[in-house]
Amino acid sequence: MDYYHAWFNLKSGVKDADFARDVARYMDHLKDKQLIESWKLARSKLGLSPADLGDFHLVMETRNMAQLDAAFNYVASRREPVEGDHFGVNSKVQNAKFGLYRDFPDSVRHEGEEKF
């Protein structure tokens, strides 16, 4: 699995529960299209998170890079209905940081012939 992470804060005046519903609509849309496998939205608890990462954390899981690329291409089309869902989330966040992780060790990993 590949894990696309987004850490961010909400813009001033954005209601957290409304935002969570917007994220659910957007992520469920991508999942229904089989462009992601699953997703999870989390919020720091008791302020226990690195300040530079923000208060919220969104994780999208994909089978592989091909599925993630298909999701990116779909969203990049800027066409409805995904455009409205994307705007409903993206327009409400600030200071976003992103990361891409994978399961480890990789399923294709072979040991014994490494040069480093």
Biopython code that builds the backbone (N, CA, C, O; Angstrom):
import numpy as np
from Bio.PDB.StructureBuilder import StructureBuilder

atoms = [
    (1, "MET", "N", (0.844, -1.184, 0.000)),
    (1, "MET", "CA", (0.000, 0.000, 0.000)),
    (1, "MET", "C", (0.884, 1.240, 0.000)),
    (1, "MET", "O", (1.987, 1.244, 0.546)),
    (2, "ASP", "N", (0.370, 2.287, -0.626)),
    (2, "ASP", "CA", (0.985, 3.608, -0.566)),
    (2, "ASP", "C", (0.062, 4.499, 0.237)),
    (2, "ASP", "O", (-1.160, 4.370, 0.176)),
    (3, "TYR", "N", (0.665, 5.410, 0.993)),
    (3, "TYR", "CA", (-0.084, 6.285, 1.896)),
    (3, "TYR", "C", (0.258, 7.730, 1.576)),
    (3, "TYR", "O", (1.396, 8.165, 1.756)),
    (4, "TYR", "N", (-0.731, 8.466, 1.101)),
    (4, "TYR", "CA", (-0.557, 9.881, 0.792)),
    (4, "TYR", "C", (-1.072, 10.670, 1.990)),
    (4, "TYR", "O", (-2.257, 10.612, 2.318)),
    (5, "HIS", "N", (-0.181, 11.400, 2.637)),
    (5, "HIS", "CA", (-0.497, 12.128, 3.855)),
    (5, "HIS", "C", (-0.618, 13.622, 3.576)),
    (5, "HIS", "O", (0.108, 14.176, 2.751)),
    (6, "ALA", "N", (-1.537, 14.255, 4.272)),
    (6, "ALA", "CA", (-1.653, 15.718, 4.252)),
    (6, "ALA", "C", (-1.832, 16.181, 5.700)),
    (6, "ALA", "O", (-2.706, 15.695, 6.418)),
    (7, "TRP", "N", (-0.995, 17.122, 6.111)),
    (7, "TRP", "CA", (-1.100, 17.739, 7.432)),
    (7, "TRP", "C", (-1.427, 19.205, 7.206)),
    (7, "TRP", "O", (-0.866, 19.823, 6.301)),
    (8, "PHE", "N", (-2.319, 19.779, 8.005)),
    (8, "PHE", "CA", (-2.759, 21.149, 7.747)),
    (8, "PHE", "C", (-3.538, 21.704, 8.923)),
    (8, "PHE", "O", (-3.879, 20.990, 9.866)),
    (9, "ASN", "N", (-3.808, 22.995, 8.840)),
    (9, "ASN", "CA", (-4.705, 23.686, 9.766)),
    (9, "ASN", "C", (-5.912, 24.170, 8.970)),
    (9, "ASN", "O", (-5.849, 24.303, 7.747)),
    (10, "LEU", "N", (-6.995, 24.428, 9.665)),
    (10, "LEU", "CA", (-8.163, 25.023, 9.026)),
    (10, "LEU", "C", (-7.997, 26.537, 8.987)),
    (10, "LEU", "O", (-7.392, 27.131, 9.880)),
    (11, "LYS", "N", (-8.535, 27.144, 7.955)),
    (11, "LYS", "CA", (-8.555, 28.600, 7.879)),
    (11, "LYS", "C", (-9.483, 29.149, 8.955)),
    (11, "LYS", "O", (-10.402, 28.468, 9.409)),
    (12, "SER", "N", (-9.232, 30.366, 9.345)),
    (12, "SER", "CA", (-10.047, 31.025, 10.363)),
    (12, "SER", "C", (-11.513, 31.048, 9.933)),
    (12, "SER", "O", (-11.834, 31.363, 8.787)),
    (13, "GLY", "N", (-12.382, 30.710, 10.863)),
    (13, "GLY", "CA", (-13.815, 30.755, 10.604)),
    (13, "GLY", "C", (-14.409, 29.467, 10.068)),
    (13, "GLY", "O", (-15.630, 29.349, 9.974)),
    (14, "VAL", "N", (-13.567, 28.491, 9.711)),
    (14, "VAL", "CA", (-14.063, 27.217, 9.201)),
    (14, "VAL", "C", (-14.483, 26.347, 10.389)),
    (14, "VAL", "O", (-13.706, 26.141, 11.322)),
    (15, "LYS", "N", (-15.698, 25.849, 10.347)),
    (15, "LYS", "CA", (-16.205, 24.982, 11.414)),
    (15, "LYS", "C", (-15.684, 23.565, 11.212)),
    (15, "LYS", "O", (-15.830, 22.989, 10.134)),
    (16, "ASP", "N", (-15.083, 23.015, 12.243)),
    (16, "ASP", "CA", (-14.437, 21.714, 12.131)),
    (16, "ASP", "C", (-15.390, 20.590, 11.718)),
    (16, "ASP", "O", (-15.022, 19.753, 10.895)),
    (17, "ALA", "N", (-16.597, 20.554, 12.268)),
    (17, "ALA", "CA", (-17.543, 19.492, 11.923)),
    (17, "ALA", "C", (-18.010, 19.612, 10.471)),
    (17, "ALA", "O", (-18.180, 18.604, 9.785)),
    (18, "ASP", "N", (-18.217, 20.847, 10.004)),
    (18, "ASP", "CA", (-18.575, 21.052, 8.596)),
    (18, "ASP", "C", (-17.446, 20.579, 7.696)),
    (18, "ASP", "O", (-17.680, 19.934, 6.674)),
    (19, "PHE", "N", (-16.220, 20.905, 8.085)),
    (19, "PHE", "CA", (-15.060, 20.491, 7.305)),
    (19, "PHE", "C", (-14.973, 18.962, 7.239)),
    (19, "PHE", "O", (-14.720, 18.400, 6.173)),
    (20, "ALA", "N", (-15.181, 18.296, 8.367)),
    (20, "ALA", "CA", (-15.114, 16.834, 8.392)),
    (20, "ALA", "C", (-16.147, 16.226, 7.440)),
    (20, "ALA", "O", (-15.857, 15.229, 6.777)),
    (21, "ARG", "N", (-17.327, 16.800, 7.364)),
    (21, "ARG", "CA", (-18.348, 16.313, 6.419)),
    (21, "ARG", "C", (-17.902, 16.533, 4.979)),
    (21, "ARG", "O", (-18.136, 15.683, 4.120)),
    (22, "ASP", "N", (-17.255, 17.679, 4.708)),
    (22, "ASP", "CA", (-16.751, 17.950, 3.359)),
    (22, "ASP", "C", (-15.669, 16.952, 2.962)),
    (22, "ASP", "O", (-15.649, 16.469, 1.829)),
    (23, "VAL", "N", (-14.767, 16.642, 3.896)),
    (23, "VAL", "CA", (-13.718, 15.655, 3.628)),
    (23, "VAL", "C", (-14.348, 14.298, 3.342)),
    (23, "VAL", "O", (-13.942, 13.611, 2.405)),
    (24, "ALA", "N", (-15.331, 13.910, 4.136)),
    (24, "ALA", "CA", (-15.992, 12.614, 3.929)),
    (24, "ALA", "C", (-16.634, 12.545, 2.542)),
    (24, "ALA", "O", (-16.529, 11.524, 1.862)),
    (25, "ARG", "N", (-17.292, 13.612, 2.125)),
    (25, "ARG", "CA", (-17.923, 13.634, 0.806)),
    (25, "ARG", "C", (-16.862, 13.463, -0.295)),
    (25, "ARG", "O", (-17.052, 12.681, -1.227)),
    (26, "TYR", "N", (-15.759, 14.191, -0.183)),
    (26, "TYR", "CA", (-14.689, 14.153, -1.178)),
    (26, "TYR", "C", (-14.000, 12.781, -1.202)),
    (26, "TYR", "O", (-13.842, 12.180, -2.265)),
    (27, "MET", "N", (-13.600, 12.302, -0.046)),
    (27, "MET", "CA", (-12.880, 11.030, 0.016)),
    (27, "MET", "C", (-13.781, 9.861, -0.384)),
    (27, "MET", "O", (-13.333, 8.947, -1.077)),
    (28, "ASP", "N", (-15.034, 9.881, 0.040)),
    (28, "ASP", "CA", (-15.961, 8.820, -0.350)),
    (28, "ASP", "C", (-16.210, 8.834, -1.852)),
    (28, "ASP", "O", (-16.396, 7.780, -2.461)),
    (29, "HIS", "N", (-16.213, 10.019, -2.450)),
    (29, "HIS", "CA", (-16.343, 10.125, -3.902)),
    (29, "HIS", "C", (-15.166, 9.408, -4.577)),
    (29, "HIS", "O", (-15.363, 8.619, -5.501)),
    (30, "LEU", "N", (-13.951, 9.684, -4.112)),
    (30, "LEU", "CA", (-12.773, 9.030, -4.696)),
    (30, "LEU", "C", (-12.795, 7.525, -4.452)),
    (30, "LEU", "O", (-12.415, 6.748, -5.327)),
    (31, "LYS", "N", (-13.235, 7.115, -3.275)),
    (31, "LYS", "CA", (-13.313, 5.687, -2.970)),
    (31, "LYS", "C", (-14.369, 5.003, -3.824)),
    (31, "LYS", "O", (-14.140, 3.903, -4.327)),
    (32, "ASP", "N", (-15.521, 5.638, -3.993)),
    (32, "ASP", "CA", (-16.579, 5.067, -4.834)),
    (32, "ASP", "C", (-16.113, 4.882, -6.275)),
    (32, "ASP", "O", (-16.561, 3.964, -6.962)),
    (33, "LYS", "N", (-15.215, 5.754, -6.730)),
    (33, "LYS", "CA", (-14.646, 5.657, -8.084)),
    (33, "LYS", "C", (-13.476, 4.678, -8.130)),
    (33, "LYS", "O", (-12.865, 4.492, -9.183)),
    (34, "GLN", "N", (-13.159, 4.050, -6.996)),
    (34, "GLN", "CA", (-12.045, 3.112, -6.849)),
    (34, "GLN", "C", (-10.696, 3.755, -7.141)),
    (34, "GLN", "O", (-9.777, 3.111, -7.649)),
    (35, "LEU", "N", (-10.596, 5.052, -6.807)),
    (35, "LEU", "CA", (-9.348, 5.789, -6.996)),
    (35, "LEU", "C", (-8.498, 5.811, -5.730)),
    (35, "LEU", "O", (-7.315, 6.145, -5.784)),
    (36, "ILE", "N", (-9.082, 5.463, -4.610)),
    (36, "ILE", "CA", (-8.363, 5.219, -3.367)),
    (36, "ILE", "C", (-8.998, 3.999, -2.706)),
    (36, "ILE", "O", (-10.145, 3.657, -2.992)),
    (37, "GLU", "N", (-8.249, 3.350, -1.829)),
    (37, "GLU", "CA", (-8.763, 2.182, -1.122)),
    (37, "GLU", "C", (-9.484, 2.576, 0.153)),
    (37, "GLU", "O", (-10.544, 2.036, 0.471)),
    (38, "SER", "N", (-8.903, 3.525, 0.885)),
    (38, "SER", "CA", (-9.505, 3.987, 2.118)),
    (38, "SER", "C", (-8.883, 5.325, 2.500)),
    (38, "SER", "O", (-7.941, 5.803, 1.866)),
    (39, "TRP", "N", (-9.433, 5.909, 3.547)),
    (39, "TRP", "CA", (-8.932, 7.197, 4.019)),
    (39, "TRP", "C", (-9.262, 7.345, 5.495)),
    (39, "TRP", "O", (-10.105, 6.633, 6.041)),
    (40, "LYS", "N", (-8.574, 8.292, 6.128)),
    (40, "LYS", "CA", (-8.828, 8.579, 7.536)),
    (40, "LYS", "C", (-8.467, 10.037, 7.803)),
    (40, "LYS", "O", (-7.419, 10.520, 7.375)),
    (41, "LEU", "N", (-9.343, 10.719, 8.509)),
    (41, "LEU", "CA", (-9.082, 12.082, 8.962)),
    (41, "LEU", "C", (-8.864, 12.034, 10.462)),
    (41, "LEU", "O", (-9.653, 11.436, 11.193)),
    (42, "ALA", "N", (-7.791, 12.667, 10.919)),
    (42, "ALA", "CA", (-7.491, 12.709, 12.352)),
    (42, "ALA", "C", (-7.164, 14.146, 12.755)),
    (42, "ALA", "O", (-6.792, 14.981, 11.930)),
    (43, "ARG", "N", (-7.313, 14.395, 14.032)),
    (43, "ARG", "CA", (-6.993, 15.705, 14.595)),
    (43, "ARG", "C", (-6.103, 15.488, 15.809)),
    (43, "ARG", "O", (-6.283, 14.528, 16.559)),
    (44, "SER", "N", (-5.145, 16.382, 15.996)),
    (44, "SER", "CA", (-4.250, 16.205, 17.137)),
    (44, "SER", "C", (-5.048, 16.220, 18.433)),
    (44, "SER", "O", (-6.065, 16.903, 18.552)),
    (45, "LYS", "N", (-4.574, 15.469, 19.375)),
    (45, "LYS", "CA", (-5.255, 15.339, 20.654)),
    (45, "LYS", "C", (-4.396, 16.006, 21.724)),
    (45, "LYS", "O", (-3.195, 15.756, 21.831)),
    (46, "LEU", "N", (-5.039, 16.850, 22.500)),
    (46, "LEU", "CA", (-4.364, 17.560, 23.583)),
    (46, "LEU", "C", (-3.187, 18.400, 23.075)),
    (46, "LEU", "O", (-2.256, 18.695, 23.824)),
    (47, "GLY", "N", (-3.241, 18.777, 21.802)),
    (47, "GLY", "CA", (-2.164, 19.582, 21.226)),
    (47, "GLY", "C", (-0.866, 18.824, 21.059)),
    (47, "GLY", "O", (0.188, 19.437, 20.889)),
    (48, "LEU", "N", (-0.918, 17.496, 21.104)),
    (48, "LEU", "CA", (0.294, 16.678, 21.025)),
    (48, "LEU", "C", (0.612, 16.324, 19.574)),
    (48, "LEU", "O", (0.393, 15.201, 19.120)),
    (49, "SER", "N", (1.130, 17.311, 18.873)),
    (49, "SER", "CA", (1.607, 17.103, 17.513)),
    (49, "SER", "C", (2.661, 18.174, 17.230)),
    (49, "SER", "O", (2.641, 19.246, 17.835)),
    (50, "PRO", "N", (3.575, 17.881, 16.313)),
    (50, "PRO", "CA", (4.548, 18.912, 15.962)),
    (50, "PRO", "C", (3.834, 20.142, 15.407)),
    (50, "PRO", "O", (2.990, 20.020, 14.519)),
    (51, "ALA", "N", (4.159, 21.307, 15.915)),
    (51, "ALA", "CA", (3.474, 22.539, 15.515)),
    (51, "ALA", "C", (3.546, 22.785, 14.016)),
    (51, "ALA", "O", (2.599, 23.312, 13.432)),
    (52, "ASP", "N", (4.645, 22.414, 13.387)),
    (52, "ASP", "CA", (4.793, 22.682, 11.960)),
    (52, "ASP", "C", (3.964, 21.748, 11.088)),
    (52, "ASP", "O", (3.862, 21.974, 9.883)),
    (53, "LEU", "N", (3.367, 20.703, 11.667)),
    (53, "LEU", "CA", (2.531, 19.808, 10.873)),
    (53, "LEU", "C", (1.061, 20.194, 10.875)),
    (53, "LEU", "O", (0.320, 19.754, 9.996)),
    (54, "GLY", "N", (0.624, 20.979, 11.804)),
    (54, "GLY", "CA", (-0.765, 21.394, 11.822)),
    (54, "GLY", "C", (-1.626, 20.521, 12.713)),
    (54, "GLY", "O", (-1.180, 19.514, 13.263)),
    (55, "ASP", "N", (-2.865, 20.938, 12.836)),
    (55, "ASP", "CA", (-3.825, 20.318, 13.745)),
    (55, "ASP", "C", (-4.481, 19.072, 13.149)),
    (55, "ASP", "O", (-4.863, 18.167, 13.891)),
    (56, "PHE", "N", (-4.616, 19.011, 11.829)),
    (56, "PHE", "CA", (-5.317, 17.916, 11.157)),
    (56, "PHE", "C", (-4.361, 17.068, 10.336)),
    (56, "PHE", "O", (-3.314, 17.534, 9.887)),
    (57, "HIS", "N", (-4.749, 15.802, 10.148)),
    (57, "HIS", "CA", (-3.959, 14.848, 9.375)),
    (57, "HIS", "C", (-4.926, 13.984, 8.558)),
    (57, "HIS", "O", (-5.802, 13.320, 9.112)),
    (58, "LEU", "N", (-4.754, 14.004, 7.250)),
    (58, "LEU", "CA", (-5.559, 13.192, 6.340)),
    (58, "LEU", "C", (-4.641, 12.166, 5.688)),
    (58, "LEU", "O", (-3.569, 12.512, 5.192)),
    (59, "VAL", "N", (-5.063, 10.908, 5.688)),
    (59, "VAL", "CA", (-4.309, 9.833, 5.049)),
    (59, "VAL", "C", (-5.203, 9.164, 4.021)),
    (59, "VAL", "O", (-6.327, 8.763, 4.322)),
    (60, "MET", "N", (-4.688, 9.048, 2.801)),
    (60, "MET", "CA", (-5.369, 8.325, 1.735)),
    (60, "MET", "C", (-4.530, 7.107, 1.387)),
    (60, "MET", "O", (-3.328, 7.233, 1.153)),
    (61, "GLU", "N", (-5.136, 5.943, 1.350)),
    (61, "GLU", "CA", (-4.434, 4.710, 1.032)),
    (61, "GLU", "C", (-4.763, 4.282, -0.393)),
    (61, "GLU", "O", (-5.923, 4.273, -0.806)),
    (62, "THR", "N", (-3.712, 3.925, -1.137)),
    (62, "THR", "CA", (-3.894, 3.397, -2.490)),
    (62, "THR", "C", (-3.131, 2.085, -2.622)),
    (62, "THR", "O", (-2.155, 1.850, -1.910)),
    (63, "ARG", "N", (-3.577, 1.240, -3.531)),
    (63, "ARG", "CA", (-2.920, -0.049, -3.760)),
    (63, "ARG", "C", (-1.494, 0.141, -4.252)),
    (63, "ARG", "O", (-0.586, -0.599, -3.875)),
    (64, "ASN", "N", (-1.311, 1.154, -5.108)),
    (64, "ASN", "CA", (-0.019, 1.361, -5.761)),
    (64, "ASN", "C", (0.030, 2.771, -6.349)),
    (64, "ASN", "O", (-0.931, 3.533, -6.245)),
    (65, "MET", "N", (1.146, 3.098, -6.957)),
    (65, "MET", "CA", (1.315, 4.424, -7.542)),
    (65, "MET", "C", (0.397, 4.640, -8.746)),
    (65, "MET", "O", (0.000, 5.772, -9.022)),
    (66, "ALA", "N", (0.061, 3.585, -9.454)),
    (66, "ALA", "CA", (-0.840, 3.723, -10.600)),
    (66, "ALA", "C", (-2.222, 4.196, -10.139)),
    (66, "ALA", "O", (-2.825, 5.057, -10.778)),
    (67, "GLN", "N", (-2.719, 3.644, -9.047)),
    (67, "GLN", "CA", (-4.013, 4.074, -8.530)),
    (67, "GLN", "C", (-3.937, 5.521, -8.039)),
    (67, "GLN", "O", (-4.854, 6.307, -8.279)),
    (68, "LEU", "N", (-2.850, 5.873, -7.356)),
    (68, "LEU", "CA", (-2.680, 7.249, -6.895)),
    (68, "LEU", "C", (-2.602, 8.210, -8.072)),
    (68, "LEU", "O", (-3.182, 9.295, -8.030)),
    (69, "ASP", "N", (-1.890, 7.819, -9.120)),
    (69, "ASP", "CA", (-1.781, 8.660, -10.312)),
    (69, "ASP", "C", (-3.148, 8.839, -10.967)),
    (69, "ASP", "O", (-3.469, 9.931, -11.437)),
    (70, "ALA", "N", (-3.948, 7.790, -11.004)),
    (70, "ALA", "CA", (-5.298, 7.893, -11.563)),
    (70, "ALA", "C", (-6.148, 8.857, -10.737)),
    (70, "ALA", "O", (-6.932, 9.625, -11.295)),
    (71, "ALA", "N", (-5.997, 8.821, -9.411)),
    (71, "ALA", "CA", (-6.726, 9.760, -8.551)),
    (71, "ALA", "C", (-6.289, 11.191, -8.830)),
    (71, "ALA", "O", (-7.128, 12.083, -8.957)),
    (72, "PHE", "N", (-4.986, 11.415, -8.927)),
    (72, "PHE", "CA", (-4.480, 12.754, -9.228)),
    (72, "PHE", "C", (-4.999, 13.245, -10.573)),
    (72, "PHE", "O", (-5.409, 14.400, -10.697)),
    (73, "ASN", "N", (-4.985, 12.376, -11.580)),
    (73, "ASN", "CA", (-5.462, 12.776, -12.902)),
    (73, "ASN", "C", (-6.950, 13.108, -12.891)),
    (73, "ASN", "O", (-7.383, 14.055, -13.548)),
    (74, "TYR", "N", (-7.721, 12.341, -12.155)),
    (74, "TYR", "CA", (-9.156, 12.602, -12.050)),
    (74, "TYR", "C", (-9.417, 13.957, -11.407)),
    (74, "TYR", "O", (-10.217, 14.744, -11.913)),
    (75, "VAL", "N", (-8.746, 14.228, -10.301)),
    (75, "VAL", "CA", (-8.932, 15.507, -9.611)),
    (75, "VAL", "C", (-8.394, 16.655, -10.465)),
    (75, "VAL", "O", (-8.987, 17.734, -10.495)),
    (76, "ALA", "N", (-7.282, 16.432, -11.156)),
    (76, "ALA", "CA", (-6.670, 17.475, -11.989)),
    (76, "ALA", "C", (-7.531, 17.854, -13.186)),
    (76, "ALA", "O", (-7.292, 18.888, -13.809)),
    (77, "SER", "N", (-8.524, 17.041, -13.518)),
    (77, "SER", "CA", (-9.404, 17.379, -14.643)),
    (77, "SER", "C", (-10.189, 18.656, -14.373)),
    (77, "SER", "O", (-10.627, 19.334, -15.302)),
    (78, "ARG", "N", (-10.363, 18.982, -13.085)),
    (78, "ARG", "CA", (-11.083, 20.183, -12.654)),
    (78, "ARG", "C", (-12.525, 20.192, -13.149)),
    (78, "ARG", "O", (-13.105, 21.253, -13.379)),
    (79, "ARG", "N", (-13.091, 19.015, -13.310)),
    (79, "ARG", "CA", (-14.470, 18.869, -13.783)),
    (79, "ARG", "C", (-15.373, 18.421, -12.649)),
    (79, "ARG", "O", (-14.942, 17.751, -11.710)),
    (80, "GLU", "N", (-16.627, 18.804, -12.760)),
    (80, "GLU", "CA", (-17.616, 18.325, -11.800)),
    (80, "GLU", "C", (-17.891, 16.852, -12.077)),
    (80, "GLU", "O", (-17.828, 16.427, -13.230)),
    (81, "PRO", "N", (-18.189, 16.076, -11.064)),
    (81, "PRO", "CA", (-18.514, 16.506, -9.712)),
    (81, "PRO", "C", (-17.317, 16.621, -8.772)),
    (81, "PRO", "O", (-17.464, 17.141, -7.667)),
    (82, "VAL", "N", (-16.134, 16.150, -9.178)),
    (82, "VAL", "CA", (-15.008, 16.147, -8.248)),
    (82, "VAL", "C", (-14.489, 17.557, -7.957)),
    (82, "VAL", "O", (-13.961, 17.806, -6.873)),
    (83, "GLU", "N", (-14.630, 18.463, -8.890)),
    (83, "GLU", "CA", (-14.120, 19.823, -8.663)),
    (83, "GLU", "C", (-14.786, 20.484, -7.463)),
    (83, "GLU", "O", (-14.112, 21.124, -6.655)),
    (84, "GLY", "N", (-16.083, 20.338, -7.341)),
    (84, "GLY", "CA", (-16.784, 20.921, -6.204)),
    (84, "GLY", "C", (-16.360, 20.290, -4.885)),
    (84, "GLY", "O", (-16.201, 20.983, -3.880)),
    (85, "ASP", "N", (-16.177, 18.975, -4.891)),
    (85, "ASP", "CA", (-15.739, 18.285, -3.679)),
    (85, "ASP", "C", (-14.322, 18.710, -3.288)),
    (85, "ASP", "O", (-14.037, 18.953, -2.116)),
    (86, "HIS", "N", (-13.443, 18.797, -4.284)),
    (86, "HIS", "CA", (-12.062, 19.206, -4.027)),
    (86, "HIS", "C", (-12.019, 20.632, -3.492)),
    (86, "HIS", "O", (-11.325, 20.908, -2.513)),
    (87, "PHE", "N", (-12.749, 21.528, -4.120)),
    (87, "PHE", "CA", (-12.797, 22.921, -3.656)),
    (87, "PHE", "C", (-13.360, 23.000, -2.242)),
    (87, "PHE", "O", (-12.891, 23.800, -1.433)),
    (88, "GLY", "N", (-14.359, 22.178, -1.938)),
    (88, "GLY", "CA", (-14.983, 22.184, -0.625)),
    (88, "GLY", "C", (-14.025, 21.826, 0.502)),
    (88, "GLY", "O", (-14.281, 22.150, 1.661)),
    (89, "VAL", "N", (-12.937, 21.168, 0.173)),
    (89, "VAL", "CA", (-11.913, 20.828, 1.164)),
    (89, "VAL", "C", (-10.716, 21.767, 1.033)),
    (89, "VAL", "O", (-10.307, 22.402, 2.005)),
    (90, "ASN", "N", (-10.163, 21.849, -0.161)),
    (90, "ASN", "CA", (-8.927, 22.603, -0.385)),
    (90, "ASN", "C", (-9.052, 24.080, -0.017)),
    (90, "ASN", "O", (-8.092, 24.677, 0.471)),
    (91, "SER", "N", (-10.197, 24.663, -0.238)),
    (91, "SER", "CA", (-10.374, 26.094, 0.028)),
    (91, "SER", "C", (-10.456, 26.409, 1.521)),
    (91, "SER", "O", (-10.444, 27.578, 1.905)),
    (92, "LYS", "N", (-10.538, 25.390, 2.358)),
    (92, "LYS", "CA", (-10.727, 25.594, 3.796)),
    (92, "LYS", "C", (-9.487, 25.296, 4.628)),
    (92, "LYS", "O", (-9.523, 25.402, 5.854)),
    (93, "VAL", "N", (-8.393, 24.925, 3.974)),
    (93, "VAL", "CA", (-7.176, 24.575, 4.708)),
    (93, "VAL", "C", (-6.052, 25.548, 4.398)),
    (93, "VAL", "O", (-6.054, 26.234, 3.375)),
    (94, "GLN", "N", (-5.093, 25.586, 5.311)),
    (94, "GLN", "CA", (-3.901, 26.417, 5.111)),
    (94, "GLN", "C", (-2.690, 25.682, 5.675)),
    (94, "GLN", "O", (-2.807, 24.761, 6.483)),
    (95, "ASN", "N", (-1.535, 26.123, 5.218)),
    (95, "ASN", "CA", (-0.257, 25.571, 5.697)),
    (95, "ASN", "C", (-0.168, 24.056, 5.488)),
    (95, "ASN", "O", (0.324, 23.334, 6.355)),
    (96, "ALA", "N", (-0.637, 23.589, 4.354)),
    (96, "ALA", "CA", (-0.637, 22.150, 4.078)),
    (96, "ALA", "C", (0.774, 21.653, 3.762)),
    (96, "ALA", "O", (1.563, 22.312, 3.083)),
    (97, "LYS", "N", (1.047, 20.473, 4.282)),
    (97, "LYS", "CA", (2.288, 19.753, 3.991)),
    (97, "LYS", "C", (1.887, 18.344, 3.576)),
    (97, "LYS", "O", (0.904, 17.792, 4.070)),
    (98, "PHE", "N", (2.665, 17.772, 2.659)),
    (98, "PHE", "CA", (2.301, 16.480, 2.099)),
    (98, "PHE", "C", (3.455, 15.490, 2.198)),
    (98, "PHE", "O", (4.623, 15.877, 2.210)),
    (99, "GLY", "N", (3.112, 14.217, 2.267)),
    (99, "GLY", "CA", (4.111, 13.155, 2.278)),
    (99, "GLY", "C", (3.555, 11.909, 1.624)),
    (99, "GLY", "O", (2.345, 11.683, 1.602)),
    (100, "LEU", "N", (4.456, 11.107, 1.094)),
    (100, "LEU", "CA", (4.080, 9.848, 0.456)),
    (100, "LEU", "C", (4.915, 8.737, 1.081)),
    (100, "LEU", "O", (6.145, 8.778, 1.045)),
    (101, "TYR", "N", (4.245, 7.755, 1.648)),
    (101, "TYR", "CA", (4.898, 6.638, 2.321)),
    (101, "TYR", "C", (4.415, 5.333, 1.707)),
    (101, "TYR", "O", (3.430, 5.303, 0.970)),
    (102, "ARG", "N", (5.125, 4.258, 2.023)),
    (102, "ARG", "CA", (4.763, 2.929, 1.523)),
    (102, "ARG", "C", (4.916, 1.915, 2.640)),
    (102, "ARG", "O", (5.610, 2.155, 3.629)),
    (103, "ASP", "N", (4.260, 0.782, 2.469)),
    (103, "ASP", "CA", (4.487, -0.314, 3.392)),
    (103, "ASP", "C", (5.955, -0.721, 3.306)),
    (103, "ASP", "O", (6.571, -0.638, 2.243)),
    (104, "PHE", "N", (6.502, -1.155, 4.422)),
    (104, "PHE", "CA", (7.894, -1.568, 4.437)),
    (104, "PHE", "C", (8.044, -2.774, 5.334)),
    (104, "PHE", "O", (7.452, -2.788, 6.413)),
    (105, "PRO", "N", (8.792, -3.777, 4.958)),
    (105, "PRO", "CA", (9.571, -3.812, 3.731)),
    (105, "PRO", "C", (8.682, -4.037, 2.515)),
    (105, "PRO", "O", (7.598, -4.612, 2.617)),
    (106, "ASP", "N", (9.154, -3.577, 1.377)),
    (106, "ASP", "CA", (8.402, -3.717, 0.135)),
    (106, "ASP", "C", (8.201, -5.189, -0.206)),
    (106, "ASP", "O", (9.069, -6.019, 0.064)),
    (107, "SER", "N", (7.054, -5.511, -0.799)),
    (107, "SER", "CA", (6.772, -6.903, -1.165)),
    (107, "SER", "C", (7.715, -7.409, -2.252)),
    (107, "SER", "O", (7.882, -8.619, -2.402)),
    (108, "VAL", "N", (8.335, -6.510, -3.013)),
    (108, "VAL", "CA", (9.249, -6.911, -4.090)),
    (108, "VAL", "C", (10.700, -6.971, -3.622)),
    (108, "VAL", "O", (11.600, -7.288, -4.399)),
    (109, "ARG", "N", (10.915, -6.668, -2.355)),
    (109, "ARG", "CA", (12.274, -6.584, -1.821)),
    (109, "ARG", "C", (12.969, -7.937, -1.832)),
    (109, "ARG", "O", (12.426, -8.932, -1.351)),
    (110, "HIS", "N", (14.177, -7.962, -2.387)),
    (110, "HIS", "CA", (15.025, -9.153, -2.389)),
    (110, "HIS", "C", (16.281, -8.815, -1.594)),
    (110, "HIS", "O", (16.863, -7.746, -1.777)),
    (111, "GLU", "N", (16.688, -9.692, -0.741)),
    (111, "GLU", "CA", (17.891, -9.447, 0.062)),
    (111, "GLU", "C", (19.031, -10.363, -0.358)),
    (111, "GLU", "O", (18.821, -11.502, -0.773)),
    (112, "GLY", "N", (20.249, -9.829, -0.237)),
    (112, "GLY", "CA", (21.433, -10.645, -0.500)),
    (112, "GLY", "C", (22.276, -10.159, -1.647)),
    (112, "GLY", "O", (23.431, -10.567, -1.770)),
    (113, "GLU", "N", (21.734, -9.287, -2.505)),
    (113, "GLU", "CA", (22.503, -8.793, -3.640)),
    (113, "GLU", "C", (22.681, -7.274, -3.610)),
    (113, "GLU", "O", (23.129, -6.682, -4.592)),
    (114, "GLU", "N", (22.327, -6.637, -2.472)),
    (114, "GLU", "CA", (22.419, -5.190, -2.376)),
    (114, "GLU", "C", (23.876, -4.734, -2.496)),
    (114, "GLU", "O", (24.788, -5.411, -2.022)),
    (115, "LYS", "N", (24.077, -3.591, -3.128)),
    (115, "LYS", "CA", (25.400, -2.988, -3.257)),
    (115, "LYS", "C", (25.632, -1.923, -2.204)),
    (115, "LYS", "O", (26.746, -1.417, -2.065)),
    (116, "PHE", "N", (24.592, -1.579, -1.463)),
    (116, "PHE", "CA", (24.753, -0.591, -0.370)),
    (116, "PHE", "C", (23.832, -0.927, 0.757)),
    (116, "PHE", "O", (23.812, -0.224, 1.767)),
]
sb = StructureBuilder()
sb.init_structure("model")
sb.init_model(0)
sb.init_chain("A")
sb.init_seg("    ")
for serial, (resi, resn, name, xyz) in enumerate(atoms, 1):
    if name == "N":
        sb.init_residue(resn, " ", resi, " ")
    sb.init_atom(name, np.array(xyz, "f"), 0.0, 1.0, " ", f" {name:<3s}", serial, name[0])
structure = sb.get_structure()
